[in-house]
Every structure is written in C-alpha cells, then in structure tokens.
Amino acid sequence: MNEREYDERRLRDFTAGRARGFSRRDLLVLAAAAGVGATALPGSARAASPIVKPLPPALFRALGTNAETRWSSLKDVGYYVPADRFFVRNHTTTPIIDAATWSLSVFGSGLRGGPVSFSLADLKRLPGVTVPAAVECAGNGRSYFTSQQGQTVSGTAWTLGAVGVAKWRGVRLSTVLRRAGLSRHAVDVQPIGLDANFVSGGVDLGPVRRPFPLEKALDDVILAYGMNGEDLPADHGHPVRVIVPGWAGIASIKWVGSIEVSSEPLFSPWNTQFYRLFGDSYPAAGQPFDSQVVKSAFELDAGAVFEAGRRTVLTGRSWSAHGPIRKVEVSTDGGATWRRARFYGATPGGVWQRWELDWKPGAGAHELLARATDVHGNTQPDATVHNTLGYLFDAVVRVPVTAT
C-alpha cells in the first residue's frame, strides 16, 4: 500500500512490457515533444480559469486552470476547510454532471463477471462512512524551489495553498468492489474521471486516471459524494469522487465515471511521465513518487504588517502523510532562534495540527519560519532536493513580514 513501492513495482512491469494502459510509443512521443523532465504538466496555467465557483481575491490566488487557497483565509475557520475556499486542481475544466443520470461503471478482468453499474442512489443505499482526509497537490510549494532555492522548475507556481482537509462522506471502495464481484485474481484498481481528455505534446492521453493496488483499494479508499456535510460541489468532484488518504492528490480522481479492476498491472501517463521525480539527483527514467511530505504554513499572507510592540498570536497548521505531528518549532528572527508552538483544537484523524505562538514584534522587517516533526521523526529540512517538475517541496518556508 506504500505509494512509492507500488510505483517502483509498476515501473519495472512497464519497462518489461507487463503493464497495460499506456504504450511505450506514446511515452517516447510525449518525452520527445518536451524533453524528459521538462514536459508541460497537466493543469499548468495556460488559459483563463475554467472553474465554476467564485474566486474572490481575499480567498484565492487564481492560477490559470487552478486556484490556491490563501492561508490568511483559514485563520479562525476551524479544522476543516470550507468548500468556498478549498483549493481547486483541474487538469482541463470542471464538468457539470447531472447526478440524476450519472452512473458508475465497475469493469475489468479483475471481476468475476461483466461490468456492474451503480447509480448515486445505489451508492447511498450502501453503508456510509465519514472520513477526515487531506487532499494535496504533489506540486504544493513548487514556487519555493525558485524563490527560496534559485532553481528552475515547470508547472503551476503554487505557494502552500494547494492542500485542504475536509470531512468526506461516502461509501468504502471495498464495499463497492465486493458488490461488483471482485475476483481473487485482481491486482490493480484504476478510477477514471469524466473531465475532458488531456492532450500534451500532441498526444491525446485520454481521461485523467491513475491506478493503485488492490490492497489500498480495500483499505481506506472511499467514493465520496459529500463534503463537510453537503453534496460535493462541482469543482470538487460532483457527484462522486475518489478519496485516497495519504497518497498524492492525483490519486483522488474527481468526477469518477468508471473504475477498472484488473488482473494484470496497469499504468497511466499520470504515473509514467507525469508525477515522477526527474533531475540530476534521480534516474533518467525518473524516480517513482513517494508519499506526501511534512509541511507547515502560517495563517497569514507573505508581506503581512503587524503593529510594532503589540502582542499578537501567530497561528498556523502543519501536516504529514506519514502520521500526526509531534512538534512544531517557530522562528521569528529568520532561523536564529526557535520556540516550540502550542497545539490547540481537536485533530480528527490526526490529519493536520493547528498551532499558535505569542509574539511581540519590534519595528522593522522580520522573517517567520515554522518547522514540523511528525510522530515518526520526519522533520522539515532547510532545503528540498531539486527535481525539475517541482514536486514534494518539504523545506521550511521563509515568510517575510513587517512591523510598524
């Protein structure tokens, strides 16, 4: 169920010709069009945002086909991110789907029989679950490779706002797969989205899809039809999306319309050419993805202005896909000294931790830093190893502020 181990195994299968779903010819065409490691990322800022919900500047930074949450908008809103300020990651455009006519097709050689269809009403009749889980784009923090480390990367220039925690309501994928007639020969499960096909390098890559192992599918994956007590909004997968806790956000396919259950290894462009680590520190073919990393963010905007000499309370959140956060250290002097932040608030599912620190700033410029450590000892480093697509930035982020 480990994301990196799974992708490494599937890379070996793909190289040996044992994996199905994306041809080596298409991979070569795609790589030749842009150069390995420099390919245009799905959903990179290219045109006006095809997003349905309003994107007020106080809540979002609009980034072409995407929109990231402003951290200042999360101060005092509680543990879960409201839908009106939850980040949007689109590969193409948000489709408008009629829930009354939508259906989910479960098919493939990993079933005992033929395809099985489920309506939304069918799913809601099955035993439901409510799961607190984070969805985070693998490129969250990408812009800091350039602004902090002076390195060139390609893709959407996220700061730290491509993450959100919500309370997802739905049905366990394991329940649906067993109802569909799961075979003992099944090895891979691949949800497929209903958004428009993605084209890159002149190659039509088809609908967005990314497989994961049967073990993960039977563990904690859900088919979500609710978000924070309401129906899923259009931009977040209405009527049904996949939630894959702990894995990169690309695995949590929105607007799911079908799920392939296969008795043979599956591969897609989204774990072949995209969502791999390329660069001087990695193999020429790219390194398969690891799980999401440890991050911290202050609930304020860079450049915020404070009143000099007046006590204030700095707040923020830290998170790790590997487990709950054990401690957070904060520096208000550019890293010269550190103090331990206070934890507060409930942490359903241990997805992220809210924290605070008292501070009385002197007049002038200041640089704020927050550094988290999870329960397994994973700590944010001073710098992230460079990769050309700008994934998995986990270094401590420097936030300039001023007191007057």
C-alpha positions as CSV (number, residue, x, y, z in Angstrom):
1,M,0.0,0.0,0.0
2,N,3.1,2.3,0.1
3,E,2.8,4.7,-2.9
4,R,6.5,4.7,-3.8
5,E,6.9,0.9,-3.5
6,Y,3.8,0.4,-5.7
7,D,5.0,2.8,-8.4
8,E,8.5,1.3,-8.4
9,R,7.0,-2.2,-8.9
10,R,4.8,-0.9,-11.7
11,L,7.7,0.9,-13.4
12,R,9.5,-2.4,-13.6
13,D,6.4,-4.0,-15.0
14,F,6.0,-1.2,-17.6
15,T,9.7,-1.5,-18.6
16,A,9.4,-5.2,-19.0
17,G,6.2,-4.9,-21.1
18,R,4.0,-6.4,-18.4
19,A,1.9,-3.3,-17.6
20,R,-1.1,-2.2,-19.7
21,G,-2.7,1.2,-20.3
22,F,0.0,3.5,-21.7
23,S,2.2,2.5,-24.6
24,R,5.9,3.0,-24.7
25,R,5.5,4.6,-28.1
26,D,3.2,7.3,-26.7
27,L,5.7,7.8,-23.8
28,L,8.5,8.4,-26.3
29,V,6.4,10.8,-28.4
30,L,5.5,12.7,-25.3
31,A,9.1,12.8,-24.0
32,A,10.4,13.9,-27.4
33,A,7.9,16.7,-27.6
34,A,9.1,18.4,-24.4
35,G,12.2,16.6,-23.2
36,V,12.1,14.2,-20.2
37,G,11.7,16.1,-17.0
38,A,10.5,19.3,-18.8
39,T,7.2,18.2,-20.1
40,A,4.2,20.6,-19.7
41,L,2.4,19.5,-16.6
42,P,-1.3,18.6,-16.7
43,G,-3.2,21.6,-15.4
44,S,-0.4,24.1,-15.7
45,A,-1.5,27.7,-16.0
46,R,-2.3,28.1,-19.7
47,A,-5.7,29.9,-20.1
48,A,-8.5,31.6,-18.2
49,S,-9.6,29.6,-15.2
50,P,-12.4,27.1,-16.1
51,I,-13.6,26.9,-12.5
52,V,-17.3,27.2,-11.5
53,K,-17.2,28.7,-8.0
54,P,-16.3,32.3,-7.3
55,L,-12.6,33.0,-6.7
56,P,-12.6,36.2,-4.6
57,P,-9.0,37.5,-4.2
58,A,-9.4,37.5,-0.4
59,L,-9.8,33.7,-0.5
60,F,-7.8,32.5,-3.6
61,R,-4.9,33.1,-5.8
62,A,-6.1,32.2,-9.3
63,L,-3.5,30.2,-11.3
64,G,-4.9,29.5,-14.7
65,T,-6.9,26.3,-14.6
66,N,-6.3,26.1,-10.9
67,A,-6.8,28.2,-7.7
68,E,-5.0,28.0,-4.4
69,T,-6.3,28.9,-1.0
70,R,-4.9,31.9,0.7
71,W,-3.7,30.9,4.1
72,S,-4.9,34.1,5.6
73,S,-8.4,33.0,4.8
74,L,-8.1,29.9,7.1
75,K,-7.4,31.8,10.3
76,D,-10.3,31.0,12.8
77,V,-12.3,28.9,10.4
78,G,-11.8,25.6,12.2
79,Y,-10.2,22.2,11.4
80,Y,-11.9,21.6,8.1
81,V,-11.5,23.9,5.1
82,P,-14.9,25.2,3.9
83,A,-15.8,24.4,0.2
84,D,-15.9,28.1,-0.6
85,R,-12.1,28.3,0.0
86,F,-10.9,24.8,-0.7
87,F,-8.3,24.8,-3.4
88,V,-9.1,23.7,-7.0
89,R,-6.8,21.5,-9.1
90,N,-8.1,21.0,-12.6
91,H,-6.4,19.2,-15.5
92,T,-8.8,20.7,-18.0
93,T,-12.2,22.1,-17.0
94,T,-14.8,21.5,-14.3
95,P,-17.6,19.4,-16.0
96,I,-21.2,19.9,-15.0
97,I,-22.7,16.5,-14.4
98,D,-26.4,15.6,-13.7
99,A,-26.4,13.5,-10.5
100,A,-29.8,12.0,-11.5
101,T,-28.4,10.5,-14.7
102,W,-24.8,9.8,-13.5
103,S,-23.7,6.2,-13.0
104,L,-20.5,4.5,-12.1
105,S,-19.3,1.5,-14.2
106,V,-17.1,-1.0,-12.5
107,F,-15.5,-3.3,-15.1
108,G,-12.4,-5.3,-15.9
109,S,-10.6,-8.7,-15.8
110,G,-10.4,-8.4,-12.0
111,L,-14.1,-9.1,-11.7
112,R,-15.8,-12.5,-11.7
113,G,-18.4,-11.3,-14.2
114,G,-19.1,-8.5,-16.6
115,P,-19.4,-4.7,-15.8
116,V,-21.6,-3.6,-13.0
117,S,-23.3,-0.2,-12.8
118,F,-24.2,1.8,-9.7
119,S,-26.3,4.9,-9.6
120,L,-25.8,7.6,-7.0
121,A,-28.9,6.3,-5.2
122,D,-27.4,2.8,-5.2
123,L,-24.2,4.1,-3.6
124,K,-26.2,6.0,-0.9
125,R,-28.1,2.8,0.0
126,L,-24.8,1.1,0.9
127,P,-23.3,1.5,4.4
128,G,-21.8,5.0,4.6
129,V,-18.7,6.4,6.3
130,T,-17.4,9.8,7.1
131,V,-13.7,10.3,6.8
132,P,-11.4,13.3,7.7
133,A,-8.8,13.4,5.0
134,A,-6.4,15.8,3.2
135,V,-6.2,16.3,-0.5
136,E,-2.9,17.9,-1.5
137,C,-1.4,18.5,-5.0
138,A,2.0,16.9,-5.3
139,G,3.3,20.3,-6.6
140,N,2.2,22.2,-3.5
141,G,5.0,24.6,-2.6
142,R,6.6,24.3,-6.1
143,S,7.2,28.1,-6.3
144,Y,9.7,27.9,-3.4
145,F,12.2,25.9,-5.5
146,T,12.6,29.1,-7.4
147,S,12.0,31.9,-4.9
148,Q,14.0,30.2,-2.0
149,Q,16.4,27.9,-3.7
150,G,17.0,29.7,-7.0
151,Q,16.2,26.6,-9.1
152,T,14.1,26.3,-12.3
153,V,11.0,24.1,-12.2
154,S,8.0,23.7,-14.5
155,G,4.3,23.6,-13.6
156,T,1.8,25.6,-11.7
157,A,3.6,28.0,-9.3
158,W,1.8,27.0,-6.1
159,T,2.9,28.5,-2.8
160,L,1.4,26.4,0.0
161,G,-2.3,26.7,-0.7
162,A,-2.8,23.5,-2.8
163,V,-3.9,21.5,0.2
164,G,-7.1,21.1,2.2
165,V,-8.7,18.9,4.8
166,A,-12.4,18.1,4.6
167,K,-14.9,15.7,6.1
168,W,-15.8,13.4,3.3
169,R,-19.0,11.3,3.3
170,G,-19.3,8.3,1.1
171,V,-19.0,4.6,0.7
172,R,-15.9,2.4,1.1
173,L,-14.5,1.4,-2.3
174,S,-14.1,-2.1,-0.8
175,T,-17.8,-2.4,-0.4
176,V,-18.5,-1.4,-4.0
177,L,-15.8,-3.7,-5.4
178,R,-17.2,-6.7,-3.5
179,R,-20.7,-5.9,-4.6
180,A,-19.4,-5.8,-8.2
181,G,-17.9,-9.3,-7.8
182,L,-14.3,-9.0,-7.0
183,S,-12.1,-11.8,-8.3
184,R,-9.2,-13.3,-6.4
185,H,-7.1,-12.5,-9.4
186,A,-7.5,-8.7,-9.1
187,V,-4.3,-6.8,-8.6
188,D,-4.9,-3.1,-9.7
189,V,-7.8,-0.7,-9.4
190,Q,-8.0,2.4,-11.7
191,P,-10.6,5.2,-11.3
192,I,-11.3,7.2,-14.5
193,G,-12.5,10.8,-14.5
194,L,-15.3,12.3,-16.6
195,D,-13.4,15.5,-17.3
196,A,-12.2,16.2,-20.8
197,N,-9.3,14.3,-22.3
198,F,-5.9,15.8,-21.6
199,V,-3.6,16.4,-24.6
200,S,0.1,17.0,-24.2
201,G,2.9,17.0,-26.7
202,G,0.4,16.3,-29.5
203,V,-0.6,13.1,-27.7
204,D,-4.2,12.6,-26.6
205,L,-3.6,11.0,-23.2
206,G,-7.3,10.3,-22.6
207,P,-9.2,11.0,-19.4
208,V,-7.4,11.5,-16.1
209,R,-6.7,8.2,-14.4
210,R,-4.1,6.7,-12.0
211,P,-4.1,3.2,-10.7
212,F,-3.4,2.0,-7.2
213,P,-3.0,-1.6,-5.8
214,L,-6.0,-3.7,-4.7
215,E,-4.6,-3.7,-1.1
216,K,-5.0,0.1,-0.9
217,A,-8.5,0.0,-2.5
218,L,-9.6,-2.5,0.2
219,D,-8.1,-0.5,3.0
220,D,-9.1,3.2,3.4
221,V,-10.2,4.5,-0.1
222,I,-13.7,5.9,-0.3
223,L,-16.1,7.0,-3.0
224,A,-17.2,10.4,-1.7
225,Y,-20.5,12.1,-2.5
226,G,-20.4,14.6,0.4
227,M,-18.0,17.2,1.6
228,N,-18.3,18.9,5.0
229,G,-22.0,17.9,5.4
230,E,-23.1,19.0,1.9
231,D,-23.2,17.4,-1.5
232,L,-19.9,17.7,-3.4
233,P,-19.6,21.0,-5.3
234,A,-18.9,20.8,-9.0
235,D,-15.2,21.9,-8.7
236,H,-14.6,19.2,-6.1
237,G,-15.9,16.2,-8.0
238,H,-19.7,16.3,-8.1
239,P,-21.4,13.9,-7.9
240,V,-18.8,11.4,-6.8
241,R,-15.0,11.5,-6.4
242,V,-12.3,9.2,-5.1
243,I,-10.5,9.9,-1.8
244,V,-7.2,8.1,-1.3
245,P,-5.9,9.1,2.1
246,G,-2.1,9.7,2.4
247,W,-1.4,9.5,-1.3
248,A,-0.7,12.4,-3.7
249,G,-3.8,14.3,-4.7
250,I,-3.7,13.0,-8.3
251,A,-4.8,9.6,-7.0
252,S,-8.1,11.1,-5.6
253,I,-9.8,11.3,-9.0
254,K,-12.7,13.8,-9.3
255,W,-15.9,13.2,-11.3
256,V,-15.3,9.5,-11.3
257,G,-17.3,7.7,-14.0
258,S,-15.8,4.3,-14.2
259,I,-13.4,2.1,-12.3
260,E,-11.3,-0.6,-13.9
261,V,-10.4,-3.6,-11.8
262,S,-7.6,-5.5,-13.5
263,S,-6.0,-8.9,-13.1
264,E,-2.8,-7.5,-14.7
265,P,-0.6,-4.5,-13.8
266,L,-1.9,-1.1,-15.0
267,F,0.0,2.0,-15.9
268,S,-1.2,5.5,-17.0
269,P,0.5,8.7,-18.1
270,W,-0.1,10.1,-14.6
271,N,2.4,7.7,-13.1
272,T,4.7,7.3,-16.2
273,Q,5.7,10.7,-17.4
274,F,3.8,13.0,-15.0
275,Y,4.2,12.7,-11.2
276,R,7.7,11.4,-11.3
277,L,10.9,12.9,-9.9
278,F,13.3,14.0,-12.6
279,G,16.6,15.8,-12.3
280,D,20.3,15.4,-11.6
281,S,19.6,13.5,-8.3
282,Y,17.3,11.0,-10.0
283,P,17.5,8.2,-12.6
284,A,17.0,9.2,-16.2
285,A,13.6,7.4,-16.3
286,G,12.5,9.3,-13.2
287,Q,12.0,8.1,-9.7
288,P,8.6,6.9,-8.7
289,F,6.6,9.0,-6.3
290,D,7.0,8.9,-2.5
291,S,4.1,9.8,-0.2
292,Q,3.4,13.4,0.6
293,V,5.9,15.1,2.8
294,V,5.9,17.2,6.0
295,K,4.8,20.9,5.7
296,S,3.9,23.9,7.7
297,A,2.1,27.1,6.9
298,F,1.4,30.3,8.8
299,E,-2.2,31.5,8.6
300,L,-1.2,34.8,7.0
301,D,0.0,36.2,3.7
302,A,3.6,37.0,2.9
303,G,4.2,40.7,3.4
304,A,1.7,40.9,6.3
305,V,2.0,44.0,8.5
306,F,1.9,43.9,12.3
307,E,1.8,46.6,15.0
308,A,5.2,47.0,16.5
309,G,5.4,46.4,20.2
310,R,2.0,44.9,20.5
311,R,1.5,41.3,21.4
312,T,0.0,39.1,18.7
313,V,-0.7,35.4,18.3
314,L,0.8,33.7,15.2
315,T,-1.2,30.7,14.1
316,G,-0.6,28.0,11.5
317,R,-1.1,24.4,10.6
318,S,1.4,21.5,10.0
319,W,0.7,18.1,8.4
320,S,2.4,14.9,7.2
321,A,1.1,11.9,5.2
322,H,3.2,9.7,7.5
323,G,1.3,10.4,10.7
324,P,0.3,13.0,13.2
325,I,2.5,16.0,14.0
326,R,4.6,15.6,17.2
327,K,6.0,19.1,17.5
328,V,6.2,22.5,15.7
329,E,9.0,25.0,16.2
330,V,8.7,28.6,15.1
331,S,11.3,31.2,14.5
332,T,10.5,34.9,14.2
333,D,14.1,36.0,13.5
334,G,14.9,34.2,10.3
335,G,16.0,31.0,12.0
336,A,18.5,32.4,14.5
337,T,16.3,31.1,17.4
338,W,13.4,28.7,17.7
339,R,10.5,28.3,20.1
340,R,8.0,25.5,20.4
341,A,4.5,26.3,19.3
342,R,1.4,25.4,21.4
343,F,-1.0,22.9,19.9
344,Y,-4.7,23.6,20.1
345,G,-8.0,22.3,18.9
346,A,-9.3,18.8,18.0
347,T,-7.5,16.8,15.4
348,P,-10.0,14.3,13.8
349,G,-8.0,11.6,12.2
350,G,-4.7,13.3,13.0
351,V,-4.6,14.8,9.5
352,W,-3.1,18.1,10.4
353,Q,-2.3,20.1,13.6
354,R,-3.2,23.7,14.4
355,W,-0.8,25.6,16.5
356,E,-0.1,29.1,17.9
357,L,2.7,31.2,19.3
358,D,2.7,34.5,21.1
359,W,4.9,37.2,19.6
360,K,5.6,40.9,20.3
361,P,7.4,42.2,17.2
362,G,9.8,45.1,17.2
363,A,9.7,47.6,14.4
364,G,11.1,46.6,11.1
365,A,11.3,43.6,8.8
366,H,11.1,40.1,10.1
367,E,11.2,36.6,8.6
368,L,9.0,33.9,10.1
369,L,9.7,30.2,9.8
370,A,7.8,27.1,11.0
371,R,9.3,23.6,11.2
372,A,7.3,20.5,12.0
373,T,8.2,17.0,13.0
374,D,5.8,14.1,12.8
375,V,5.5,11.1,15.2
376,H,7.9,9.1,13.1
377,G,10.6,11.7,13.3
378,N,10.2,13.1,9.8
379,T,11.3,16.8,10.0
380,Q,11.2,19.6,7.5
381,P,14.7,20.2,6.1
382,D,16.4,23.6,5.3
383,A,16.2,22.7,1.6
384,T,14.5,20.2,-0.7
385,V,16.4,18.1,-3.2
386,H,15.7,19.7,-6.6
387,N,13.5,17.9,-9.1
388,T,12.7,19.6,-12.4
389,L,8.9,19.2,-12.1
390,G,8.9,20.8,-8.6
391,Y,7.2,18.1,-6.6
392,L,7.2,17.3,-2.9
393,F,8.7,20.6,-1.6
394,D,9.1,20.0,2.1
395,A,11.7,22.6,3.2
396,V,11.0,25.2,5.8
397,V,9.3,28.2,4.1
398,R,10.6,31.7,4.9
399,V,7.7,34.2,5.3
400,P,8.7,37.9,5.2
401,V,6.5,40.3,7.3
402,T,6.9,43.8,8.7
403,A,6.1,45.5,12.0
404,T,5.4,49.3,12.0
